[in-house]
Amino acid sequence: MTKNIEARHYDVILSPVVTEKATIASEHNKVLFKVAAKATKPQIKEAIEKLFDVKVKSVNTLVRKGKTKIFRGNLGSQSNTKRAIVTLEEGHRIDVTTGL
């Protein structure tokens, strides 16, 4: 049995987010991921279902604005990042600490 995973799924999901807030959300069957800036909710849902072999209930997205910093007199800024909060169906889990 081979999974139908395409390279575009790896382009949509960049990395899991491991923070205190993400850990608390995992108790409520939610997982946070950094995603591509142009990724849509249906693309994110399809990629998660194919990569992790789980059933996705809903996807919420947000764009986190980059911080502006001054370092040695030079003004710089971090780039904006898009994140997805993925809610899984009951009985499905993703453990982001173990990897794929």
C-alpha positions in Angstrom: 0.0 0.0 0.0 1.6 3.3 -1.2 0.4 6.7 -0.2 -0.6 9.1 -2.9 1.8 11.8 -1.7 2.9 14.4 -4.2 5.7 16.9 -4.0 3.3 19.8 -3.9 2.1 18.6 -0.4 5.5 19.2 1.0 5.5 22.7 -0.5 2.3 23.6 1.3 3.2 22.4 4.8 6.6 23.9 5.9 6.9 22.9 9.5 5.0 22.2 12.7 4.8 24.9 15.3 6.0 23.7 18.8 5.1 26.4 21.3 3.3 26.5 24.7 0.1 27.6 22.9 0.4 24.8 20.4 0.9 22.2 23.1 -2.3 23.4 24.9 -4.2 23.3 21.6 -3.1 19.7 21.0 -5.1 18.7 24.1 -8.2 19.8 22.1 -7.3 17.8 18.9 -5.7 20.8 17.2 -2.3 21.1 15.6 -0.4 24.2 14.4 1.7 24.3 11.2 3.7 27.0 9.3 2.4 26.9 5.8 3.3 28.6 2.5 2.1 32.2 2.2 -0.1 31.4 -0.9 -1.6 28.2 0.5 -5.4 28.0 0.6 -7.4 26.2 3.2 -8.4 23.3 0.8 -4.8 22.8 -0.2 -3.7 22.7 3.5 -6.5 20.2 4.3 -5.5 17.9 1.4 -1.8 18.1 2.3 -2.4 17.2 6.0 -4.7 14.3 5.1 -2.2 12.9 2.6 1.0 13.4 4.6 -0.3 12.3 8.1 -3.1 9.9 7.0 -5.7 11.6 9.3 -9.1 13.1 8.8 -9.3 16.9 9.1 -12.4 18.6 10.5 -11.5 22.2 9.8 -8.6 24.6 9.0 -8.2 28.1 10.3 -5.4 30.3 9.0 -3.7 33.5 10.2 -0.8 35.7 9.0 1.7 36.5 11.8 3.3 39.9 11.1 7.1 40.0 11.2 8.8 42.0 14.0 10.8 45.1 13.3 14.2 45.2 15.0 17.1 47.6 15.1 20.6 46.0 15.3 23.7 48.1 15.4 21.8 51.0 14.0 20.4 49.1 11.0 16.7 48.7 10.7 15.6 45.2 9.7 12.4 43.2 9.9 11.5 39.5 10.0 9.2 38.2 7.2 5.6 37.5 7.8 4.6 33.9 8.3 1.3 32.2 7.6 0.1 29.6 10.1 -2.7 27.1 10.0 -4.6 25.7 13.0 -5.8 22.3 11.9 -8.7 20.7 13.9 -8.7 16.9 13.6 -11.7 14.5 13.7 -12.3 12.5 16.9 -10.0 9.5 17.1 -7.2 11.0 14.9 -3.9 12.4 16.3 -0.7 13.9 15.0 2.3 13.8 17.2 4.6 16.5 15.8 7.4 15.7 18.2 8.2 12.4 16.4 8.2 13.7 12.8 6.9 12.0 9.7 
